[in-house]
Amino acid sequence: MQYTIEARELTNASPHRQRTIEADDDAAALERFVREEESELVSLTRAGNGHGESIATVKKEDAVYLVRVYAA
């Protein structure tokens, strides 16, 4: 299944980045994103509605990103 990843830097007004990742579920997509971006997962909230959506905070170097993961 494909998952869309939207990442928006919280410490800057720059536009968000978006990409698609193949994964079994939203958690696996987020894990792959964090690994590929060489970043650190700070917090994670999974939607309880069964739609496979997560919201996370990710830190990379000196920047913090709000990351939304959902089925593409």
MIVEXPA-799927 format. One line per 10 residues: number of its first residue (from 1); their letters; for each residue y, z, x of C-alpha. Coordinates in Angstrom, 1 decimal, decimal comma. Layout:
N
NUM> A> Y:Z:X  ... .
//
This chain:
72
1> MQYTIEAREL> 0,0:0,0:0,0  3,5:-0,6:1,2  6,2:2,1:1,3  9,9:1,6:1,7  11,7:3,9:4,1  15,4:4,4:3,8  17,1:6,4:6,5  20,8:7,5:6,4  22,4:9,3:9,2  24,0:12,5:7,9 .
11> TNASPHRQRT> 26,3:13,1:10,9  27,9:9,6:10,6  29,2:7,4:7,9  27,1:4,4:9,0  25,1:2,4:6,4  21,5:3,3:5,8  18,6:1,5:7,4  15,6:0,3:5,4  12,1:-0,9:6,4  8,7:-1,3:4,9 .
21> IEADDDAAAL> 5,6:0,5:6,3  1,9:0,0:5,4  0,2:3,4:4,7  -2,3:5,1:2,4  0,4:7,3:0,9  4,0:8,4:1,2  3,1:11,3:3,6  1,3:8,9:6,0  4,2:6,4:5,8  6,7:9,2:6,8 .
31> ERFVREEESE> 4,4:10,4:9,6  4,2:6,9:11,0  8,0:6,4:10,7  8,6:9,7:12,6  6,2:8,8:15,3  7,5:5,2:15,7  11,1:6,5:15,8  10,2:9,2:18,3  11,9:11,7:16,1  11,1:15,2:14,7 .
41> LVSLTRAGNG> 10,4:16,1:11,1  12,7:18,9:10,1  12,0:19,3:6,4  10,0:17,6:3,7  10,1:17,6:-0,1  7,4:15,7:-2,1  8,1:14,6:-5,6  5,8:16,3:-8,0  5,7:13,4:-10,4  2,8:11,7:-8,8 .
51> HGESIATVKK> 4,8:8,6:-8,0  4,3:8,9:-4,2  7,9:9,7:-3,2  9,2:12,0:-0,5  12,5:13,1:0,8  12,7:14,4:4,3  15,2:15,4:7,0  14,5:13,9:10,4  16,1:14,6:13,7  16,4:12,1:16,5 .
61> EDAVYLVRVY> 18,3:13,1:19,6  21,7:14,4:18,4  21,5:12,8:14,9  20,1:14,1:11,7  18,8:11,6:9,0  18,1:11,9:5,3  14,9:9,8:4,8  13,6:8,6:1,4  10,0:7,3:1,2  8,8:5,5:-1,9 .
71> AA> 6,3:2,9:-3,0  7,6:-0,6:-2,4 .
//
